[in-house]
């Protein structure tokens, strides 16, 4: 078996962030080979307790250094981390990083080539810069909860934190773009990423900026989620005309002049959607999967990630390794990403990292005594 694709091998990342966006970004970088040092306060990343399942997924392949940034003894550790790093991430409210003396202006004194990304709710500037918020707030304010994802249903929030994970992905794209630019110019960069704007970017790309946008332009009555006779939920992915014709072979009772074209199906969408709901409840999910599969209709059952894990397609693509999902890209026949290590305990690698940074036993003992490195 060929070696996994690790294009970021040798890239060093220091991650001061917590919860989801920053750790999601650094998880992508770590999967692709970067060395990520996760800096945690003595109490640890709050994500360890809030959503433990996501914390575990997002913090594999990292090492943890417990560091009390409010203690004077932490300054020299931060300085050496800055000299060591290619990329630094932070996810505090604007102004907090400066008060903790881990802001870009401070760190670039020690390393002018550093790529520094601040991830915040609304950005470092503007009237909302200090406004509190979480994913659901950013998504709502950005317009991403204005339109429904189903024909006859009101808008609902996704189980996925779209602003947080989308913002984390944009952060990964941005720091790698800045790293590429640095390879040409030799200069570092400061990146100001707004989770609110990340959600707005997604919403506007999907729905446009037209105030008269059709609230149903992005959905179709035959491209939806339906309950079956046994209480399971199936998705129909019918857009093209030939898929509708194929579906009618399995559900001939829906052949009707009112639904003969896409325009008519949309025009009479409320009635069609109601009829589809009734039709799909006439058979159990397995039977629908069989008959629609035989007629080449896009159909899938709604499952959990734990259930999807056993999918033979995912198995053939090596999408799962042990308890972790793998980076979803192959490069030249090589699996993208590698699970090199599990999830670090709080401060598990503190001593190891400090030794790498050049601190001797006496200095490390003093840091522990002062509480700047409590673990």
Rosetta blueprint (number, residue, H / E / L):
1 X L
2 X L
3 X L
4 X L
5 X E
6 X L
7 X L
8 X L
9 X L
10 X L
11 X L
12 X E
13 X E
14 X E
15 X E
16 X L
17 X L
18 X L
19 X L
20 X L
21 X H
22 X H
23 X H
24 X H
25 X H
26 X H
27 X H
28 X H
29 X H
30 X H
31 X H
32 X L
33 X L
34 X L
35 X E
36 X E
37 X E
38 X E
39 X E
40 X E
41 X L
42 X L
43 X L
44 X L
45 X L
46 X L
47 X H
48 X H
49 X H
50 X H
51 X L
52 X H
53 X H
54 X H
55 X H
56 X H
57 X H
58 X H
59 X L
60 X E
61 X L
62 X E
63 X E
64 X E
65 X E
66 X E
67 X L
68 X L
69 X L
70 X L
71 X L
72 X L
73 X L
74 X H
75 X H
76 X H
77 X H
78 X H
79 X H
80 X H
81 X H
82 X H
83 X H
84 X H
85 X L
86 X L
87 X E
88 X E
89 X E
90 X E
91 X L
92 X L
93 X L
94 X L
95 X L
96 X H
97 X H
98 X H
99 X H
100 X L
101 X L
102 X L
103 X L
104 X H
105 X H
106 X H
107 X H
108 X H
109 X H
110 X H
111 X L
112 X L
113 X L
114 X L
115 X E
116 X E
117 X E
118 X E
119 X E
120 X E
121 X L
122 X L
123 X L
124 X L
125 X L
126 X L
127 X L
128 X L
129 X L
130 X L
131 X L
132 X L
133 X L
134 X L
135 X H
136 X H
137 X H
138 X H
139 X H
140 X H
141 X H
142 X H
143 X L
144 X L
145 X L
146 X L
147 X L
148 X L
149 X L
150 X L
151 X L
152 X L
153 X L
154 X L
155 X L
156 X L
157 X L
158 X L
159 X L
160 X L
161 X L
162 X H
163 X H
164 X H
165 X H
166 X H
167 X H
168 X H
169 X H
170 X H
171 X H
172 X H
173 X H
174 X H
175 X H
176 X H
177 X H
178 X H
179 X H
180 X H
181 X H
182 X H
183 X H
184 X H
185 X H
186 X L
187 X L
188 X L
189 X E
190 X E
191 X E
192 X E
193 X E
194 X E
195 X H
196 X H
197 X H
198 X H
199 X H
200 X H
201 X H
202 X H
203 X H
204 X H
205 X H
206 X H
207 X H
208 X L
209 X L
210 X L
211 X L
212 X L
213 X L
214 X L
215 X L
216 X L
217 X L
218 X L
219 X L
220 X E
221 X L
222 X L
223 X E
224 X E
225 X E
226 X E
227 X E
228 X L
229 X L
230 X L
231 X L
232 X L
233 X E
234 X E
235 X E
236 X E
237 X E
238 X L
239 X L
240 X L
241 X H
242 X H
243 X H
244 X H
245 X H
246 X H
247 X H
248 X H
249 X H
250 X H
251 X L
252 X H
253 X H
254 X H
255 X L
256 X L
257 X H
258 X H
259 X H
260 X L
261 X L
262 X H
263 X H
264 X H
265 X H
266 X H
267 X H
268 X L
269 X H
270 X H
271 X H
272 X H
273 X H
274 X H
275 X H
276 X H
277 X H
278 X H
279 X H
280 X H
281 X L
282 X L
283 X L
284 X L
285 X H
286 X H
287 X H
288 X H
289 X H
290 X H
291 X H
292 X H
293 X H
294 X H
295 X L
296 X L
297 X L
298 X L
299 X E
300 X E
301 X E
302 X L
303 X L
304 X L
305 X H
306 X H
307 X H
308 X H
309 X L
310 X L
311 X L
312 X H
313 X H
314 X H
315 X H
316 X H
317 X L
318 X L
319 X L
320 X E
321 X E
322 X L
323 X L
324 X E
325 X E
326 X L
327 X L
328 X L
329 X L
330 X E
331 X E
332 X L
333 X L
334 X E
335 X E
336 X E
337 X L
338 X L
339 X L
340 X L
341 X L
342 X L
343 X E
344 X L
345 X L
346 X L
347 X L
348 X L
349 X L
350 X H
351 X H
352 X H
353 X H
354 X H
355 X H
356 X H
357 X L
358 X L
359 X L
360 X L
361 X H
362 X H
363 X H
364 X H
365 X H
366 X H
367 X H
368 X H
369 X H
370 X H
371 X L
372 X L
373 X L
374 X L
375 X L
